Amino acid sequence: MDSFAGKLAVVTGGGSGMGRELVSQLAAQGCSVATCDWHEDAVGQSAAMAQAGAAPGVRVTAHACDVSDEAQVLRFRDELLEWHSREHVDLVFSNAGIGGGGSFVTDSREEWERTFAVDWQGVYYCARAFLPLLIASGDGVLVNTSSVNGFWAALGPGLPNTAYATAKFAIKGFSEALIEDLRTNAPGVRVAVVMPGHVGTDIIANSIRARGLPEPEAMTDAQLADLIPPDARAKLIEAGALPECASAEDMRQMLTRGNADFRDKAPLSAAQAAAIILDGVRAGTWRILVGEDAKMIDAAVRAKPETAYDYAELFSGLAGAAAAAAEKPDR
Ligand SMILES: NC(=O)c1ccc[n+]([C@@H]2O[C@H](COP(=O)([O-])OP(=O)(O)OC[C@H]3O[C@@H](n4cnc5c(N)ncnc54)[C@H](O)[C@@H]3O)[C@@H](O)[C@H]2O)c1
């Protein structure tokens, strides 16, 4: 695929971060886009921004849809075909995702299953809904967003990440399994799996919102205690993220600061990440690592899988992995 001009792309989770940037960059490159999000206002804003910078003839539409609900995904599909007067789509970016359900031991089953449903079932339902339309395109691409946590199931010491990593491993496995299936049974469609490292977005704040909680400043003490239970608070104090005897106000500030730092101090912006993803799709890459950190962790984990969770050893090997990744940037 040399160019996206004249094509129709679907982007899930278009209301923020990499999804919003994918929508804008696709539209600027002549691609019409149907984007969805479960936050209707946010996705409406993304569509308006993208339409303002779009190439002539491009149409960008915004749709409300929770990708973890199959009926809503099917309604989104039917709505976008009608609004764009098309019978096929050329690109599907299954990008929507949230964090949460870090501990299988201590977090609630409800939270664990919500994260898994959004991250895995969202991708699965979209593949089910859109594959026939990609086949009808004759030159379709399914782009599933996994993560470094799709090949390394950790965030570091004391930070379990079980629901997210389980879903992201599933996305990677599903996407890789589709390579031969599509080659054999649907040769007009290919699949790519996107594995970003740290990208500066509001995913922390959006994931807190996904639990039905307000912005940190508006959280009640009870909501804060539920979000950061005493043992988690103790670990945050030990790690220096909270002062001794942290008050509710300290925790509100830490959450706000944590999201801002994650967004503003990242090695890559959402716009840079989206550009890397689109370059990879255009080039026909099936394995799109986003960021030097993703390339380094990938190389380190594959070089010594047995020590992937011995953080000191893994991180000490990252310098060597960086050199290897620099030599082979598309690994
Ligand atoms: N930011 C990172 O460092 C990073 C790293 C690796 C992977 N990722 C993955 O990249 C993707 C995009 O993340 P981002 O960082 O841009 O996050 P983001 O929070 O900025 O954007 C995600 C968007 O998805 C939407 N969304 C969430 N659940 C949804 C649902 N059920 N239905 C419809 N829309 C939903 C959110 O409302 C939000 O607008 C996610 O799959 C995420 O897991 C992000």
The ligand as a Gaussian input file, in Angstrom:
#p B3LYP/6-31G(d) Opt

LIG

0 1
 N        0.451000       5.210000      25.688000
 C        1.274000       4.190000      25.780000
 O        2.395000       4.299000      26.331000
 C        0.910000       2.855000      25.192000
 C        1.886000       1.865000      25.184000
 C        1.578000       0.618000      24.639000
 C        0.327000       0.390000      24.098000
 N       -0.614000       1.376000      24.134000
 C       -1.916000       1.078000      23.545000
 O       -2.192000       2.009000      22.522000
 C       -3.613000       2.169000      22.385000
 C       -3.953000       3.644000      22.421000
 O       -3.600000       4.118000      23.705000
 P       -3.333000       5.664000      24.046000
 O       -2.108000       5.686000      24.871000
 O       -3.466000       6.498000      22.840000
 O       -4.543000       5.904000      25.063000
 P       -5.646000       7.054000      25.182000
 O       -6.317000       6.809000      26.479000
 O       -5.049000       8.395000      24.941000
 O       -6.626000       6.720000      23.976000
 C       -7.416000       5.558000      23.996000
 C       -8.814000       5.905000      23.530000
 O       -9.578000       4.689000      23.525000
 C      -10.861000       4.999000      24.055000
 N      -11.479000       3.786000      24.577000
 C      -11.132000       3.113000      25.693000
 N      -11.960000       2.074000      25.865000
 C      -12.850000       2.109000      24.851000
 C      -13.955000       1.289000      24.496000
 N      -14.348000       0.248000      25.259000
 N      -14.630000       1.574000      23.362000
 C      -14.264000       2.638000      22.592000
 N      -13.253000       3.463000      22.907000
 C      -12.543000       3.190000      24.022000
 C      -10.598000       6.021000      25.133000
 O      -11.775000       6.746000      25.460000
 C       -9.526000       6.879000      24.471000
 O      -10.122000       7.932000      23.732000
 C       -4.227000       1.334000      23.496000
 O       -4.625000       0.084000      23.002000
 C       -3.099000       1.174000      24.482000
 O       -3.224000       0.011000      25.265000
 C       -0.356000       2.588000      24.681000

